[in-house]
Amino acid sequence: MARRTEDRTKAQAEAESRPHTGRESGRKPLHLNAFLMSTGHHEASWRLPGSPAEANADIEHYKNLARIAERGKLDSLFLADSPVLMGDPGRRPAAKLEPTVLLTALAGATRHIGLIATASTSYNEPYNLARRFASLDHVSGGRAGWNIVTTAGADAARNFGLDDTPLHADRYRRAGEFVEVSTKLWDSWADDAVIADKESGVHALAERVRRIDHTGEFFRVDGPLNVQRPPQGYPLLVQAGSSEDGKDFAARYAEAVFTAQQTLEEGITFYKDVKQRAQTLGRNPDGIKILPGIVPVIGDTEAQALELDAELDRLIVPEYAKRQLAQRLKIAPDDLDLDAELPDNIPTEEEIEGAKSRYTLIVELARRERLTVRQLIGRLGGGRGHRTFAGTAEQVANTIEHWYDSGAADGFNIMPAVLPSGLEVFVDRVVPILQERGLFRTEYTGSTLREHYGLPRPANRLFDTVDAGEGHTGIALAAAR
């Protein structure tokens, strides 16, 4: 079940409910992303009366959510994805529309909000994916973002002709090269390549379009891309893994990080760690925005919020949830007793080749709070390991501000337990509090996703360096022919 008031320490309760005391002027703005998932992040949300139970395939439902998020001036919205049916379809709505296709439709239904989609580096090819995201960036006028994942699980592997998941380290090496190839492809057109000169009959300058001639461990790609450079240069690069390999990857490539942290102390540690790794690599730590996930359950009173939270938990079907937990823990369902704590015979993180950081988060949560399997299932039912917080709009705003002020976050990945109502109440009641405190924008001031996040448009590495006289090893398209 979600954390109840009596389960909190006194210090946590005081911090999360304390009155607002004001902020220093000149602070960097808070960033908010809406993580959208069919009927909501709580696995039982579809069972509530009035819930649009088939919303996962309803484009009008997603258009409505996108417009609500944009009404709140949120930086972006995010659609997760996986190349496999996630979980037992009897448990909750499990089918998903392909996210870049869905975001293309949402681009036409909105004007400002950023549009981020998950795409796997394990089961795609750089050329196809770079083209897809470049296209989305053009269609949306510079609002696209790519959440880069490496994808764990033998069930996904078997959909692509493999017997099992590639090794964790191998997946991250492939992901690194995948991003390098993608960015080269986005750079294969100079920003000024297209001149569309009708009088001369020249549409694009051939010397401003280059092959990339990439040969590496995993990929050989000639290029150039068959889509001109995206409006943002590159779509915003997002990452969501928190293992050691994941943090190294984030420090090298990511511009925003979606993470799951259960406690303030864990959030501060993660934040400092990733920023320090980035600085060690010569990056500006401010160029990476850390956004922990939070599942806000909001009521007029704290008691009302806790009752809604409890109602959702009562709707969980324990046997479905136990099978799902056993699959994540790599043990048999019969080894889990709903009314006992986790058994001792579960693997260590080193023995897990899947989502290592989420595995460790779940086990540490269960051990730290001595949760029974039934209690753990409830805690995971709302956000799969992301932090659930039930309270009033002011209490939710307070906890967001407290984490932000404490150096645990640059913003938050907002994961409503129930949709659309959870997003509506966050936008209509929490966002105005954050705006009054000077924490969040009252109007959009930029037109691209990068501008929303305060991030620069990247230079073109294939053209800007040679234009500056630093030389270039690429081959001009015209010369190659």
Residue pairs with C-beta under 8 A, 6 or more apart in sequence:
1 309
1 310
1 313
1 375
1 378
1 379
1 381
2 295
2 297
2 309
2 313
2 378
2 379
2 382
2 388
2 389
2 390
3 379
3 388
3 389
3 390
4 306
4 390
5 13
5 302
5 306
7 369
8 16
12 264
15 264
15 398
15 399
15 402
16 389
16 391
16 395
16 398
16 399
16 402
17 302
17 391
17 395
17 398
18 398
18 402
19 398
20 394
20 397
20 398
20 401
20 433
20 437
22 437
23 401
23 405
23 437
23 438
23 439
25 438
27 438
27 439
28 286
28 410
28 454
29 439
29 440
29 441
29 454
30 400
30 404
30 410
30 411
30 412
30 434
30 439
30 440
31 75
31 256
31 289
31 291
31 410
31 411
31 412
31 452
31 453
32 72
32 74
32 75
32 411
32 412
32 414
32 431
32 440
33 74
33 75
33 76
33 77
33 78
33 114
33 116
33 256
33 258
33 291
33 411
33 412
33 413
33 414
34 65
34 69
34 72
34 74
34 76
34 77
34 78
34 414
34 416
34 423
35 41
35 77
35 78
35 80
35 258
35 293
35 413
35 414
35 415
36 62
36 65
36 66
36 69
36 77
36 78
36 79
36 419
36 423
37 80
37 415
37 419
38 46
38 55
38 56
38 61
38 93
38 96
38 419
39 45
39 46
39 51
39 52
39 53
39 55
39 56
39 92
39 93
39 418
39 419
40 46
40 51
40 416
40 417
40 418
40 419
40 422
41 295
41 382
41 383
41 384
41 386
41 415
41 416
41 417
42 295
42 312
42 381
42 382
42 383
42 417
42 418
43 91
43 92
43 316
43 321
43 381
43 382
44 92
44 312
44 313
44 315
44 316
44 317
44 381
45 51
45 92
45 312
45 417
45 418
45 419
46 53
46 55
46 92
46 93
47 53
47 315
48 311
48 312
48 315
48 418
51 418
52 58
52 61
53 93
54 93
55 61
55 62
55 93
55 419
56 93
56 94
56 95
56 96
56 97
57 95
57 97
59 97
59 102
59 105
61 419
61 420
62 102
62 105
62 106
63 105
63 106
63 109
64 420
65 77
65 419
65 420
65 423
66 77
66 106
66 109
66 110
66 113
67 109
67 110
68 420
68 423
68 424
68 427
69 77
69 113
69 423
69 427
70 110
70 111
70 112
70 113
71 427
72 426
72 427
72 428
72 431
73 112
73 431
73 440
73 441
73 442
73 443
73 444
74 113
74 414
74 427
74 431
75 113
75 114
75 411
75 449
75 452
75 453
76 113
76 114
76 115
76 116
76 143
76 145
76 236
76 449
76 452
76 453
77 106
77 113
77 114
77 115
77 116
78 116
78 117
78 118
78 145
78 147
78 238
78 258
78 413
79 96
79 99
79 102
79 103
79 116
79 117
79 118
80 99
80 118
80 147
81 96
81 98
81 99
81 117
81 118
81 119
81 120
82 96
82 118
82 120
82 151
82 156
83 120
83 123
83 151
83 156
83 159
83 160
84 153
84 155
84 156
84 159
85 94
85 95
85 155
86 94
86 96
87 94
87 324
88 94
88 320
88 323
88 324
89 95
90 320
91 317
91 320
91 321
91 324
99 117
99 118
99 119
100 117
100 119
100 132
100 133
100 136
102 117
103 115
103 116
103 117
103 136
103 140
103 144
104 135
104 136
104 139
104 140
106 115
107 115
107 136
107 139
107 140
107 141
107 143
108 139
112 143
112 444
112 447
112 452
113 143
114 143
114 144
114 145
114 236
114 448
114 449
114 452
114 453
115 136
115 140
115 143
115 144
115 145
115 449
116 144
116 145
116 146
116 147
116 236
116 238
116 449
117 133
117 136
117 144
117 145
117 146
117 147
118 147
118 149
118 240
119 129
119 132
119 133
119 146
119 147
119 148
119 149
120 149
120 150
120 151
120 156
121 148
121 149
121 150
121 151
121 171
121 174
121 175
121 178
121 179
122 149
122 150
122 151
122 156
122 166
122 171
122 174
122 175
123 151
123 156
123 159
123 160
124 178
125 219
126 178
126 181
126 182
126 185
126 219
126 221
127 181
127 185
127 221
127 223
127 225
129 146
129 178
129 182
130 181
130 182
130 185
130 186
130 225
131 185
131 225
131 226
131 227
133 144
133 146
133 182
133 230
133 235
134 185
134 186
134 225
134 227
134 228
134 229
134 230
134 235
135 227
136 144
136 235
137 143
137 144
137 230
137 231
137 232
137 235
138 227
138 228
138 230
138 231
141 231
141 447
141 448
142 230
142 231
142 232
142 447
142 448
142 449
142 450
143 448
143 449
144 230
144 232
144 235
144 236
144 449
145 235
145 236
145 237
145 238
145 256
145 449
146 235
146 236
146 237
146 238
147 238
147 239
147 240
147 258
148 175
148 178
148 179
148 237
148 238
148 239
148 240
148 249
148 253
148 254
149 239
149 240
149 241
150 168
150 171
150 172
150 174
150 175
150 241
151 165
151 171
152 165
152 168
152 171
152 353
152 354
152 355
153 165
153 354
154 163
154 164
154 165
156 165
157 163
157 164
157 165
157 166
164 353
165 171
165 353
165 354
166 174
167 353
168 243
168 245
168 353
168 356
169 245
172 245
172 246
172 248
172 249
173 217
173 218
174 217
174 218
175 249
176 249
176 252
176 253
177 216
177 217
177 218
177 219
178 218
178 219
179 237
179 253
180 214
180 216
181 212
181 214
181 216
181 219
181 221
182 234
183 234
183 458
183 461
184 212
184 214
184 221
184 223
184 461
184 462
185 212
185 221
185 223
185 224
185 225
186 225
186 229
186 230
186 233
186 234
187 212
187 229
187 460
187 461
187 462
187 463
188 209
188 210
188 211
188 212
188 223
188 224
188 225
188 229
188 462
189 204
189 208
189 209
189 224
189 225
189 227
189 228
189 229
190 205
190 208
190 209
190 229
190 460
190 462
190 463
191 229
191 233
191 460
191 463
192 205
192 208
193 204
193 205
193 208
193 209
193 228
193 229
194 203
194 204
194 228
195 202
195 203
195 204
195 205
196 203
196 204
197 203
204 228
206 476
206 477
206 478
207 476
207 477
207 478
208 463
209 224
209 476
209 477
210 223
210 224
210 462
210 463
210 474
210 475
210 476
210 477
211 222
211 223
211 224
211 474
211 475
211 476
211 477
211 480
212 221
212 222
212 223
212 224
212 462
212 474
213 222
213 223
213 474
213 475
214 220
214 221
214 222
214 223
224 477
229 460
231 448
232 448
232 449
232 450
232 457
233 457
233 458
233 459
233 460
234 458
235 449
236 255
236 256
236 449
236 450
236 453
236 455
237 253
237 254
237 255
237 256
238 254
238 255
238 256
238 257
238 258
239 246
239 249
239 250
239 253
239 254
239 256
239 257
239 258
240 246
240 257
240 258
240 259
241 247
241 249
241 250
241 355
241 357
242 259
242 260
242 270
242 357
242 358
242 361
243 355
243 356
243 357
246 356
246 357
247 270
247 273
247 274
247 277
248 277
250 257
250 274
250 277
250 278
250 288
251 274
251 277
251 278
251 280
251 281
251 283
251 288
252 278
252 281
252 283
254 288
255 287
255 288
255 289
255 450
255 453
255 455
256 288
256 289
256 290
256 291
256 453
257 274
257 288
257 289
257 290
257 291
258 291
258 293
258 413
259 270
259 290
259 291
259 292
259 293
260 292
260 293
260 357
260 358
260 361
260 383
260 384
260 385
260 386
260 387
261 267
261 270
261 292
261 387
261 408
262 361
262 364
262 365
262 385
262 387
264 402
264 403
264 406
264 408
267 292
267 403
267 406
267 408
267 409
268 406
268 407
268 408
270 290
270 408
271 290
271 407
271 408
271 409
272 407
274 288
274 290
275 285
275 288
275 290
276 285
278 284
278 285
278 287
278 288
279 285
287 455
289 410
289 411
289 453
289 455
290 408
290 409
290 410
290 411
291 409
291 410
291 411
291 412
291 413
292 386
292 387
292 403
292 408
292 409
292 412
292 413
293 383
293 386
293 387
293 412
293 413
293 415
294 386
294 387
294 388
294 389
294 396
294 399
294 400
294 412
294 413
294 414
294 415
295 382
295 383
295 386
295 387
295 388
295 389
295 415
295 416
295 417
296 389
296 390
296 391
296 396
296 414
296 415
296 416
296 417
296 422
296 426
296 430
297 305
297 306
297 308
297 309
297 312
297 382
297 388
297 389
297 390
297 391
297 417
297 422
298 305
298 390
298 391
298 392
298 393
298 396
298 422
298 425
298 426
298 429
298 430
299 305
299 306
299 307
299 308
299 390
299 391
299 392
300 392
301 392
302 390
302 391
302 392
302 395
305 390
305 391
305 392
306 390
308 390
309 382
309 388
309 390
309 417
312 381
312 382
312 417
312 418
313 378
313 381
313 382
316 377
316 378
316 381
318 338
318 374
318 377
321 377
321 380
321 381
322 333
322 336
322 338
322 373
322 377
323 333
325 336
325 362
325 373
325 376
325 377
325 380
326 332
326 333
326 335
326 336
328 354
328 358
328 359
328 362
329 336
329 342
329 346
329 347
329 359
329 362
329 363
330 346
330 347
330 351
330 352
331 343
331 345
331 346
331 347
335 343
335 345
336 342
336 343
336 373
337 373
338 372
338 373
338 374
338 377
339 372
339 373
339 374
340 372
340 373
341 366
341 367
341 370
341 371
341 372
341 373
342 363
342 366
342 367
342 373
342 376
346 363
349 356
349 359
349 360
352 359
358 384
358 385
361 385
362 376
362 380
362 385
365 371
365 376
365 379
365 385
366 376
369 375
371 379
379 388
382 388
382 417
383 415
383 417
386 413
386 415
388 417
389 395
389 396
389 399
391 399
393 425
393 429
393 430
393 433
394 433
396 426
396 430
397 430
397 433
397 434
397 437
400 409
400 412
400 430
400 434
400 439
401 434
401 437
401 439
403 409
403 412
404 410
404 411
404 439
414 423
414 426
416 422
416 423
416 426
431 440
434 440
435 441
435 442
444 452
445 451
446 452
448 457
450 456
450 457
462 472
462 474
463 472
465 471
465 472
466 472
